[in-house]
Amino acid sequence: MGRRGRKKGRPISGWLILDKPLDMGSTEAVSKVKWLFKAEKAGHAGTLDPLASGMLPIALGEATKTVPYVMDGAKIYRFTVAWGEERSTDDLEGEVTKRSDRRPTEAEVKALLPRYIGVIMQVPPKFSAVKIGGERAYDLARGGEEIDLPPREIEIGRLDLVACPDAGHSVFEIECGKGTYVRSLARDMGRDLGCYGHVSELRRAEVEPFTPDDLVTMEELETAAATSEEGADAAPSFAALDALLVDTVSALDCLPQVKVGDDAASRIRSGNPVILRGRDAPVEASEACVTAHGRLVAIGAIEAGMFKPKRVFSF
């Protein structure tokens, strides 16, 4: 039997909240961040298209276990819709499929917005990562196949008209839940207004629980990485890069958080349940996380005052 290979990279854990630039794919961004940090593993919470910029949370190491919680968080986008053309990809990348000389008034746009607020049904774009029979929709669409995507339930908490710079463009800000496609929103609004439309500019401003203050640009990353190069004979120092990370536990603001001592933390890391002590310790919770000295120990359930670990973190 062959020996199991050693993991490559540093066991660094945390969140890098990248301000993704235009013309860079999400997978490319994750690969570059992983390489700069020399991390064992990395993943992102929510794809951003190459033509979109803004917040792309990237998890390193043990933080990848918290990706689903960030994926479920609310998102805020600022986007511009160009009226008069519908495109195959619902953004600038695609071919024009429909045209109209009509342009909506500001009053018409504002009157339409309440229709899209709340829990609604939305058909994803044909060029999207939605799977059909095990294949990505964009792969089928690029192959020339006709795709009939079923509508999905999404939730939009807020949709505001921010500006109308000219007759052919409107700028919006939206706060929405998981699975919302802004490109579909532009397509549907254009059809409802009888003028067609597509996204000409898109920026993700926030992904809950992170804020714009957490954003790190690619330039800042590369500058920090340059300071880690100590020369051929010296071990690199990653202090400047690691200082840019947000702690793993910050991704779990949506869960009750309980502090435990060293003995309890040790038992939990071994997979054992523990009785939670303290006046403020919750008695019941379908999901909660425990920390020790500010470090994440585990995610689990609390039943009758006992914490039962489901996912343990090793730092």
N, C-alpha and C positions, 0 to 999 in steps of 0.2 A: 504494500500500500504506500502511495506517495505521501510525502510530508506536506502538510498544509502550508501554503506560502504565507509569508509575513505581509501584513497590510502595508501598502505604500503610502507615505505621507505622514504628516503630523496629526496627532489626536486632538486637534484644536476644535472647539465647539463654540457656537454662537451664531448670531444673525448679522449679515452684512446687508444693509438697506441701500441697494445700489440705485443711483439715479441713471437709469439705462439711457444711453444716447440713441438717436435715430440710426437706422441702418444696421443695427446689431440685433441678432436674434436672441431669444431668451436662453437657448441651449448654449450658444456661443458665449454669452455673458457668464453663465454658470461655470463653463469650462475655464474661462480666463481667471475668474475669482478663485476657483479651486487650485489652479496652477500658481497663482501669486501667493496664496497662503500655504501652498504645499500641503493641502488638507487631504485627509484620508477619503472623505466623501463629501458630497455637496448636492443640493437640490434647491429648486425654487418654488415659491408659493404663488402660482398664477402666471400663466404665459402672457407676455407682451409681444405683439407683432413687431417686426423690424421697423415698420413705419410709425410705431408708437414710441413715445419716450416716457420717462418718469419712474415711479417707484416699483422696483422689482426686488422683493425680499428674498435673499439667498441664505439658505441654512447650511451651516458647516458642521460636520461631525454629528454629535448626539442631538444637535438642534434639528436634524432632519426628522426626528421622531415627533416633533411638534408642528410639522408642516400642515397637517389637516386642520389644525385650529386656526392658523392664519388664513388658509384657503377659505374658511367659513366666515371670516371677518368681512365687515362692510368695506366697500371701496368707493373712492371719489375720483371721478374723471372730469377733465376739462376738454371739450372737443368742439371742432368746427364742422358744420355741415355745408357742403357746396350744393346749391340747388340747381336743378336743370338737367342733371345727368344721373342715371342709375348705372352702376358698374357691376361686373361679374363678381368681384370680390367685395363689393360695398365700400371700397376705399380707393385711393389713387392708383393702386397697383394693377387693378383690373381693366378690362376693355369696357368701353361704353356699350351698354345694351339697350338703353332707352334714353330719349331726349325730350325736353319740353322747353318752350319759350316762356312759359309762365314762371313768375317769381312771387312767392308769398309775401304778404305784408307782415309787419311786426305784430299787428293785432291778430292776424290769422294764426301765426305761430304760437302766440301766448294762449289763444283760445284752445289750441289743440293739446297742450301739455297735460292738463288734468286726466286725459284719457290714458296716459302712460304711467300714472302714479298709483302705487299699491301693488297688489299681487295680480300679475297679468300673464297671458300666454305669449310666448315669443318663439318664432322660428329661427334657429341659428343660421348664420351664413353658410352657403355651400362650401366656401373655402374656410373651413374651421376644423378644429381638432376633434369634433364629435365623431364617435365611432359608429359605423354602419356595418353590421356583419363582421365585426372584428377589424375593419379597415378605417383609416381616418378619412373623413369627408373630403378634405383637401386633396388627398391622393386620388380619390375617385373622380373629383371634379377636374383635376389636371389631366386625367386620362380621358376626358371627354364624356364620361358617363353622366346620364341624367340622374339627378339626386332629388329625392322627395323626403326632406327632413321633417319629422313630426314636431309640432309646437311643444315647448316646455314651459313649466311654471317658473317665473322669476319674480323677484320683489324689488321695486324701485321706491325708495323712501323719499327722494326729492329730485326734481328736474326743473332747473331754472334756466331761463333765457338770460344770458349775461350781456350780450352785445349783438348788434347788427351792423358790422363795419361797412357793408354795402348791400345792394339789392340781391346779390347772388350768394351771400354767406350769412350764417347765423352761428353764434358761439353759445354753447350750453355748458352747464355744470350739473353732474348727476351724482347722486349717492345711491348705491345699489348693492344687492346681495350677490352671492355666488352664482355663476352661470349666466350672468347678463352679458349680452353682446351689444356694445355701443354701435357697431356697424349695422346690426339688424335694426336698431332704433332709428338710425338715419334713413335706412331704406324704407321703413314703415311710415315714418313721418312724411317722407317725400311722396309716397303713394297716397297717403291720406290728404295731403295738401294739393294733390293733382299736379305736382311739378317735378317729381322724382328728386332723389338726393343721395349723396354718399359722403363718407367721412373724409375730409381733406387734411385734418390735423387732429391728433389725439395724444393726450398726456394723462397718465395716471398720477394723481396728486397724493393720494393716501391709500394705505391698506391697513385696516385696523388689526392690531393695536398700535402700529407704528405711526409716526408723525413726520412732517417735512423736516423737522430738526434732526432726524436720524439719517437723512439722505447723505450718501457719499458718492461723489462723482468719480468717473473713471480716471480723471487726471489726479485726484487726491489719492486714489488707490496706487497709481503708478509711482507717484512721488514717495509714498510711504514704502512701497516695495523697493525703491532705489536705495533707501537707507539701510535695508537689510543686507545689502551686498558689501560684506566686510573685507572682501579680498579672497584670493584663492586658498590661502592657508588658514583662514579664520572661519569659525562657525557663524552662519548668518544669524542676525538678531531680528526677530519678527515683532519686536515691541511696538514699532510704529504702526504696523498693519493690525496687530491684535487690538490696539487701542481704538480702532474704528468699529469694532464689533459691539453689537447690542447683546446683553446676556440672554441665554437661552430661555430662562424663566419668564422673560418679558412677553413672550409669545402666548403665555397662558393667563393673561389678565382676565379672560372670560371665566376662569375657574376659581373656586374657593382655594385659598392658599393657606396651608397650616405649617407652622414651624415645629420641628422636632429636634431632640438632642442627638448626640453622637451614637448612643447605644441603639436608639430606635432607628436611626438612619442606617446603621449597619445591618439590623435585622431586616429592614425593608429591602435593602439592596440584595439581600440573600433570598428575596421572594417571600418573606414571612409577613403575616399581618401583625399590626401593633394596635394597642389601645391608645387613643389620643388623649393626652392630658391637657389640662388647662381649662379655665372657665369659659373661654371664647371658642374652644374647639367645636366644630360642627358635629352633630350627632348623625345626620343622614345627608348624603350627597351622592348622586349617581356618578359624578366625576369630580375629582379634586386633585390637587397636587400638594406634595409636601416638600419642604426645603430644610436644609441644615446649614447654618452660617451663610445664608443667602444663596446657597447652591441648590439647584434642583435635584431632588432625590428620586421621585417617582410620580407617576400619575396612576390614580386608582379610584376605587369607590369607598365611601364611608357608610358602614352599616352598623347601627346600634353603637356608635362611638368608636368603632374599630375600622382602621384604614387597611384596605386590602389592595396591595399593589397589582397593577395590570401591566404597566410599562415602566421599567427601571432604567435609570440613567447612570452611566459609569463615567465619572470625570476623573 
